[in-house]
């Protein structure tokens, strides 16, 4: 059994009365509301959960029981978890119901194609089989070395110091790898 199209309190209580069904399970059936605002709305409607004796949600409010009202009549509008009103178009269907999707508009199709194209352009640069920094540092030749004095921005220098200390590698090795990459890319 599932919650009706209107998300009436009657249908919600019928589903909650089933053994093993929790408020979170029912809230998931209703688009636009999460468990905490759902429970709060039941309390606002005058219901209270009883955990002793006969367990379940019972009406303790004043006046007539609001069985035919929608749960959304009791959801506080300032709740950050409530997004959309409950309608047939955004209802979560059960397994035996066919799911009908609106066809994409031409603008949406164009936007999706553009996103795919941009992802395809980015993917080769982000998914390289390049060796790790540690592997590259281990592979550095132990050839004749020379001392060079360089002047760099103070912030970059501090970042380099912190990085090398945290990773336990020599600054000269990092600079060697970085300069080799730079020269490989820009040297003609």
N, C-alpha and C positions, 0 to 999 in steps of 0.2 A: 504494500500500500504506500502511496506517496501523497505528498501535500498537494491540495488542489490548486488550480490556476490562480485563484485569488489570494492564496496563502491565508485562508481563513483559520481562525483559532480552532474551530471545530475539527478541521482536517489535521491540523498540527497536533491537537490533543489525541486524536485517534492514532496517529503514527507513534506518538510518544508513549501511548498505552501498550504498545507491542513490547514483548519481553526482549530485553537486550538493546533497545533503541535508546540512544542518548541524545541530548540536545544538540551536540556537535554534529551528529548524523543528520538530524533534521535541518539544521542551519545550512549544511552543505547542499541540500536539495533546493534551497531558495536563493537565487542569485541576488547579490546586493546586500547581503547581511552575513555577518560572521557570528560565531557562537556567543560571545559576550554581549553584544547588543541584542541578540535574539533572546537570551535569558532575561536581560533587563526589560525588554518589551513585554515578555510574558508577565513579569512582576508588575509592570505599569498597568497591564490589563486587569490586574487583580488576582493573579494566580501565584501560588506558592508551592515550592517543591517540598514534599513531606518524605523524609527518609526513614521514619519509624512507623510501625503498624502497616497500614495499607500505603505502600510507596507510590509516588507519582505527583503530578501537578494537580492541585485542587484550587477551586475558586474561593477566595476569602474576601473578595472585594464587596463593595456596597452596590446595591441595585441589581439589575438584571445581568446575567452572565453574557458577555459579549461574544458568543460563539460564532456569529456570522460576520463579525468584523475581521478585517485583514490585520495581520501582525504589524504591517507597516503603519497602521493607525496609531500604534503605541511605540514605535521606534523614535527615539529622540533625534531630532534633526541635526544636532551638533555632534553626533557620533561619527568619528572618522572612518568607521568600517562600513558605513552604509553608503552605497554609491548610486544604485539605479533602482527605480521602482520596479515592482514585480509585474511583468507582462508576459503574454504568450510568446512573444518573440525572444525573450531571454530566459524562458523557463528551461530548467534542466530536465531532459526527458529520461524516462526509465528505459531499460534495455529493450523492451518490447515496442517502444515508440520509435517511429522513423525520425531521424534528425534531418531537418531541412535547413540548408544554408542558402543565404542570399548569394546570387552570383556576384563576382567582383566587377566593379565598374572599370571602364577603360583607364581612368586615372589611377585606380588602385593597382591594376595590372602593370601599368607603366612604372609606378613607384616600386613594386616588387622586383621588376626586371632591373631597375637601376640599383636596388640594394644588392641583388645577386651579382651584378656586374662589379660593383665596388668590392664586395667580399672576395670575388675571384681575383681581383687585382691585388688585394692585400695579402691573401693567403700564401703565395709563394715566398714573400719576404718574411712572414712570421713562422713558417714551418720549414726551416732549413735544418739540415743535419750537420750543422756546424759544431765542432768540438767545444766543450765547455771551457771556461776561462782557466780552470785548473789544468785541463789537458794541454791547452795552448802554452801555459807557463812552463809545464813539465817538458814540453817539446822545444823550448827555446835553446838555441845552440849555446854552448858554453865557450864561445869564441872570445877573441881578444875584445875587451871592453874599453870604453873611453868615458871620461867624465865630461858632462855638458852642464852648464849652468843655465837654467831657464827661469823666466819670470812669468808667473801665471796669476790669475785673479785670486784674491785671498779666499773667497767663498769656495771656489773650485778646489783650491789647495786644501782647505779644511775638509771638504767632502772626500777628497782623495785620501787624506790621512785617516779619516774615520772608516772609510771603506776597506782600506788595506789592513787596518788594525782589526776590524771585525772579521775579515776573511782570512787573516793571517798569511798575507802574501806581501812580497816586496813591492814598493812603489815603482822601483826601476823596472820590474818585470811588467807591471801594468802599463807603464808608459811605453815600454818596448812593443808590447802587443798593439796598443792604440796607435802608435806611430807607424808600425808596419801596415796596419789596416788602412790608415790614412794615405800612406804613400802608394799602396796597392791600388787604391781607388782613384787618386788624383794625379799620380806621376805619369807622365806621358812617355 
